[in-house]
Amino acid sequence: MSTTASAAPPQGRHRMLSRDFSRLWTAAAVSAVGDGVTIAAAPLLAAQLTDDPRLIGGASVAFTAPFVLFGIPAGLLVDRLDIRAAMVRVDVTRAALLALLAAGIAGGWGGLPLLYTCLFLLGVGEVFFRNAAQVLVPFITPESGLATANARVMAAQEAGSGFLGPLVGALLFGVAVALPFGVDAATFACSALLVARIRGSRPPAARPAAGGMLPELLAGARWLWRHHLLRSLALLSCVINIAGNAMLAVLVVHSKQVLHLSPFGYGVMLSCQAAGAVLASRFAPALTGRLGREGALVATAALIATSEAVLAAVPSPYAAGAALALFACGTVTWNVVVVVLRQTLVPRHLLGRANSVYRLIAWGGLPVGAAAGGLLAAGTGTPAVFAAGAAVMAVIAVALLRGARRQWITRATAADQPQGEDDR
């Protein structure tokens, strides 16, 4: 099967944005709104059930732990299965899980154990779905349109999960605690219907390895670890996720104890992330072209460091909203750069597995950060969490600046030679 983008739409803008991509984009947008609803409602529910920052942070740990536990197996499945059909099944399963959680809350038996369990299983589905979606994009979009396509998907995700979803989630939580989770279940059902309509080409299944599944699982890991550039970016992403998720895990505690916000005020504060995210997703390709990929990554690290410093130093809801906008602007720009690098450098037959190993390393920092944030906040308060994150990101910004002066990404990509044909 050809590994070029599917279909044959006209040249230019229409070729870049095929119907299949539009369906994928719309599915991402719809489910992102539901994600935002749960992102706002889950910590509010945890904070209603307990005042312990460690247990509140446990909700984030439950959701992100599957990124470590199931990252590599998910990549193998992506390379072996019919991606579109599998994505539909994942969305249907997540809709059922959220319906169960909503029923438990409404019935009075929806405590922390049920919340943690459902969040963990939702995280398992998220690991597979995001990996599959990123693998699918280059098969329904030409290489010249990858930066724009990824930026638009990220814009939809951030606008939904960072702006509209949190506002709706906070409002629905005030009406009925179970209602936000039921709405999120409906958005996953809509996403499943949209993904089911994608008709473009999909990645070919990987050839079964002679020694069984283990060599296939290890093939992506070997390729990625031998690739100095992508390995370095994965490790940097892990550290950034530790700092960022430590901040996000205790944000609801900070909004309640320091900023004295209502649940709706917390939702409004979360929605400020969308302003920076949408702005970044719109201008990240142009910014990368102007500053170069090295310069763009330096700028993102500096933005994230600044956002955490503002949260630590200024106990104001307005300053917090501005800081979250800066944080989202930095993270989206970083993702646009590194996702395109992976999609263009990794051999197509290894894309799912290499992506999963990258995510295992990068997303492995998410539960670590959530747990560390909860522990640090319980002992010293939330501003200390943000100050620590700012210090970590400042160090990363300096390291990236030194690398930018040596043009480490440009040199690595220019010298890169396709490899991995023996790792099928």
C-alpha positions in Angstrom: 0.0 0.0 0.0 1.3 3.5 -0.8 2.4 5.5 2.2 1.6 8.8 0.6 -1.3 11.0 1.7 -4.7 9.6 0.6 -7.1 10.8 -2.0 -6.4 13.3 -4.8 -8.0 16.6 -4.0 -7.0 19.7 -5.9 -3.7 21.4 -5.4 -3.4 24.1 -2.7 -5.7 24.7 0.2 -8.3 22.1 -0.7 -5.7 19.4 -1.2 -4.3 20.2 2.3 -7.7 20.0 4.0 -9.4 16.8 2.6 -12.8 15.6 3.7 -11.1 12.9 5.8 -9.0 15.5 7.6 -12.1 17.6 8.2 -13.9 14.7 9.8 -10.9 13.9 12.0 -10.6 17.6 12.9 -14.3 17.8 13.8 -14.1 14.7 15.9 -11.2 16.1 17.8 -13.0 19.4 18.3 -16.2 17.7 19.6 -14.4 15.3 22.0 -12.1 18.2 23.1 -15.1 20.1 24.4 -16.1 17.0 26.4 -12.6 16.7 27.6 -12.7 20.2 28.9 -15.9 19.5 30.7 -14.3 16.6 32.6 -11.0 18.5 33.1 -13.0 21.1 35.0 -15.4 18.8 36.7 -13.1 15.9 37.9 -10.9 18.0 40.2 -13.9 19.9 41.4 -15.5 16.6 42.3 -12.3 15.4 44.0 -12.1 18.7 45.9 -15.7 18.2 47.0 -14.9 14.7 48.3 -11.6 15.6 50.1 -9.5 18.6 51.2 -6.2 16.6 50.9 -4.1 18.0 48.0 -2.5 14.6 47.6 -5.8 12.9 47.0 -7.0 15.7 44.7 -3.7 15.3 42.8 -4.4 11.6 42.7 -7.2 12.2 40.1 -4.5 13.5 37.7 -2.2 10.6 38.6 -5.0 8.1 37.8 -5.6 9.6 34.4 -2.0 9.9 33.4 -0.5 6.7 34.8 -1.7 4.7 31.7 0.6 6.9 29.5 3.5 5.1 31.2 1.9 1.7 31.6 0.4 1.3 28.1 2.3 3.6 25.8 4.4 0.9 24.0 1.6 -1.7 23.7 -0.7 1.0 22.3 1.9 1.8 19.6 2.1 -1.8 18.5 -1.6 -2.1 18.3 -1.7 1.1 16.2 0.7 -0.4 13.7 -1.2 -3.7 13.5 -4.9 -2.7 13.6 -7.4 -0.9 11.4 -6.9 2.5 13.0 -10.3 4.0 12.1 -12.3 1.0 13.5 -10.2 0.9 16.6 -10.6 4.6 17.3 -14.4 4.2 17.0 -14.3 1.3 19.5 -12.2 3.4 21.9 -14.6 6.4 21.7 -17.6 4.1 22.3 -15.9 2.6 25.4 -15.0 6.0 26.8 -18.6 7.1 26.4 -19.8 4.1 28.4 -17.3 4.7 31.1 -18.4 8.3 31.6 -22.0 7.3 31.6 -21.2 4.8 34.4 -19.4 7.6 36.3 -22.4 9.9 35.9 -24.8 7.2 37.1 -22.6 6.5 40.1 -22.5 10.1 41.1 -26.3 10.5 40.6 -26.9 7.3 42.6 -24.8 8.3 45.5 -22.0 5.7 45.1 -19.6 7.8 43.0 -16.8 8.3 45.4 -13.0 8.7 44.9 -12.5 5.0 44.0 -15.0 5.1 41.2 -13.5 8.5 40.0 -10.0 7.1 40.0 -11.0 3.9 38.2 -12.9 5.7 35.5 -10.1 8.3 35.0 -7.5 5.5 34.8 -9.5 3.6 32.1 -10.2 6.9 30.2 -6.4 7.5 30.3 -5.9 4.0 28.7 -8.2 5.0 25.9 -6.5 8.4 25.5 -3.1 6.8 25.1 -4.3 4.7 22.1 -6.6 7.4 20.6 -4.0 10.2 20.5 -1.3 7.8 19.1 -3.7 6.6 16.4 -4.8 10.1 15.5 -1.2 11.3 15.0 -0.3 8.3 12.9 -3.4 8.9 10.8 -2.8 12.6 10.0 0.2 12.1 7.6 -1.8 9.5 5.7 -4.7 11.9 5.0 -2.6 15.1 4.7 0.4 15.8 2.3 3.7 16.4 4.0 3.6 20.1 3.0 0.5 20.5 5.0 1.5 18.7 8.2 2.4 21.8 10.2 -0.9 23.4 9.4 -2.9 20.2 9.9 -1.3 19.5 13.3 -1.7 23.1 14.4 -5.4 23.1 13.5 -6.1 19.9 15.4 -4.3 21.3 18.4 -6.3 24.5 18.1 -9.5 22.6 18.1 -8.3 20.5 21.1 -7.2 23.5 23.1 -10.2 25.7 22.3 -12.5 22.9 23.3 -10.6 21.5 26.3 -9.1 24.8 27.4 -11.9 27.3 26.8 -15.4 26.1 26.0 -15.3 22.8 27.8 -14.1 24.2 31.2 -16.8 26.9 31.1 -19.5 24.5 30.3 -18.1 21.9 32.8 -18.0 24.5 35.7 -21.6 25.6 34.9 -22.9 22.1 34.6 -21.2 21.1 37.9 -23.1 23.9 39.6 -26.4 22.5 38.2 -25.8 18.8 39.0 -22.5 17.1 39.9 -23.2 14.2 37.6 -24.2 16.3 34.6 -20.7 17.2 33.2 -19.7 13.6 32.9 -22.9 12.7 31.1 -22.3 15.5 28.6 -18.7 14.2 28.0 -20.1 10.7 27.3 -22.3 12.2 24.6 -19.3 14.0 23.0 -17.4 10.7 22.7 -20.4 9.1 21.0 -20.4 12.0 18.5 -16.7 11.6 17.9 -17.1 7.9 17.2 -19.7 8.6 14.5 -17.4 11.1 12.8 -14.4 8.9 12.9 -16.4 6.1 11.4 -17.0 8.2 8.3 -13.3 8.6 7.5 -12.6 6.7 4.3 -9.0 7.6 3.5 -6.1 5.3 3.4 -4.6 4.0 6.6 -1.2 2.8 7.6 -0.3 -0.7 6.5 -0.2 -3.4 9.2 3.3 -4.2 10.4 4.7 -7.5 9.3 4.7 -10.0 12.2 8.2 -10.4 13.5 9.7 -13.9 13.5 10.2 -14.0 17.2 6.7 -12.9 18.2 5.4 -9.6 19.7 8.5 -8.6 21.7 10.7 -7.8 18.8 7.9 -5.7 17.3 7.6 -3.9 20.6 11.3 -3.2 20.8 11.7 -2.1 17.2 10.3 1.3 17.8 12.2 1.7 21.0 15.5 0.8 19.3 14.9 3.2 16.4 14.0 6.1 18.6 16.8 5.6 21.1 19.3 5.5 18.2 18.0 8.8 16.9 19.8 11.4 19.0 17.5 14.3 18.1 14.1 12.6 18.9 15.5 10.9 22.0 16.7 14.3 23.3 13.3 15.9 22.6 11.5 13.0 24.3 13.6 13.5 27.5 13.2 17.2 27.5 9.4 16.8 27.0 9.4 14.5 30.0 10.9 17.1 32.3 8.6 19.8 30.9 5.6 17.6 31.6 6.8 17.0 35.2 6.9 20.8 35.8 3.7 21.5 33.9 1.5 18.8 35.3 2.7 19.5 38.9 1.3 23.0 38.3 -2.0 21.8 36.7 -2.6 19.1 39.4 -2.8 21.6 42.2 -4.4 24.5 40.3 -7.8 23.7 41.7 -6.3 23.9 45.3 -4.6 27.2 44.4 -7.8 28.6 43.0 -9.8 27.7 46.2 -7.3 28.4 48.9 -5.2 31.3 47.5 -7.3 32.9 44.8 -10.7 32.2 46.5 -12.5 31.4 43.3 -15.9 29.8 43.0 -16.2 26.6 40.8 -17.3 28.8 37.9 -14.4 31.2 38.5 -12.1 28.2 38.3 -13.6 27.2 35.0 -13.1 30.7 33.7 -9.5 30.7 34.8 -8.9 27.4 33.0 -10.5 28.8 29.9 -7.8 31.4 29.7 -5.4 28.7 28.4 -7.4 28.6 25.2 -6.5 32.2 24.3 -2.8 31.4 24.2 -3.4 27.9 22.7 -5.5 29.2 19.8 -3.1 32.1 19.2 -0.1 29.7 19.2 -1.8 27.2 16.9 -2.6 29.9 14.4 0.9 31.4 14.3 3.2 28.6 15.4 4.0 27.5 11.8 4.9 31.1 10.8 6.8 31.6 14.1 8.8 28.5 13.5 9.6 29.6 10.0 10.8 33.0 11.3 12.8 31.8 14.3 13.7 28.4 13.1 12.8 25.3 15.1 15.5 25.9 17.6 14.4 29.4 18.3 10.8 28.4 18.6 11.6 25.8 21.2 13.7 28.4 23.2 10.7 30.7 23.1 8.3 28.1 24.3 10.5 27.2 27.3 10.8 30.8 28.2 7.0 31.3 28.0 6.4 28.3 30.3 9.0 29.5 32.8 7.4 33.0 32.9 3.9 31.6 33.4 4.9 29.5 36.4 6.9 32.4 37.9 3.8 34.7 37.6 1.6 32.0 39.3 4.1 31.7 42.1 4.6 35.4 42.7 1.2 37.1 42.0 -1.8 35.9 43.9 -4.4 37.4 41.5 -7.0 35.6 39.4 -6.2 38.0 36.5 -2.5 37.3 36.7 -3.3 33.5 36.9 -5.4 33.7 33.8 -2.7 35.5 31.9 -0.1 33.0 33.1 -2.2 30.1 31.9 -2.6 31.7 28.5 1.2 32.0 28.3 1.6 28.4 29.4 -0.7 27.1 26.8 0.9 29.2 24.1 4.3 27.7 25.0 3.1 24.1 25.1 1.2 24.2 21.8 4.1 25.7 20.0 6.4 23.0 21.4 4.0 20.3 20.3 3.6 21.7 16.7 7.4 21.6 16.3 8.1 18.2 17.7 5.1 16.4 16.3 6.0 17.4 12.7 9.6 16.3 13.3 8.3 12.9 14.4 5.9 12.6 11.5 8.6 13.4 8.9 11.6 11.6 10.4 10.2 8.3 11.6 9.8 5.6 9.0 6.1 5.1 8.2 6.0 1.4 9.2 7.4 2.3 12.6 5.4 5.4 13.2 2.9 4.0 15.7 5.6 2.2 17.8 8.1 5.0 17.7 5.4 7.5 18.6 4.3 5.3 21.5 7.9 5.1 22.9 8.2 8.8 22.5 5.0 9.3 24.4 6.1 6.7 27.1 9.1 8.9 27.8 7.4 12.3 27.4 4.1 11.5 29.1 5.8 9.5 31.8 6.5 12.8 33.4 2.7 13.5 33.8 1.9 11.2 36.7 5.3 12.0 38.3 4.5 15.7 38.1 1.0 15.3 39.4 2.2 13.2 42.4 5.1 15.6 43.1 2.8 18.6 42.9 0.4 17.2 45.4 3.1 16.2 47.8 4.9 19.6 47.6 1.7 21.6 47.9 0.6 19.6 51.0 4.0 20.4 52.7 4.8 23.9 51.5 1.8 25.3 49.6 0.9 25.7 45.9 3.2 28.8 45.2 6.2 26.6 46.0 5.1 24.1 43.2 4.9 26.9 40.7 8.3 28.4 41.8 10.0 25.0 41.4 8.4 24.6 37.9 9.7 28.1 36.9 13.2 27.2 38.0 13.2 23.9 36.0 11.9 25.6 32.9 14.5 28.4 33.1 17.2 25.8 33.1 15.7 24.1 30.1 15.4 27.5 28.3 19.1 28.2 28.8 20.1 24.7 27.6 17.9 25.1 24.5 19.5 28.5 23.8 22.9 26.9 23.9 21.7 24.2 21.5 20.1 26.8 19.2 23.4 28.6 18.8 24.8 25.3 17.4 21.7 24.7 15.3 21.3 21.3 16.8 18.0 20.5 15.2 18.9 21.8 11.7 22.2 19.9 11.7 20.5 16.7 13.0 17.7 16.7 10.4 20.2 17.5 7.6 22.4 14.6 8.5 19.5 12.2 9.2 19.4 9.1 7.0 16.4 6.8 6.8 16.9 3.8 8.9 15.0 1.0 10.5 14.1 -1.1 7.5 15.5 -4.1 9.4 13.2 -3.3 12.3 9.9 -4.1 10.6 
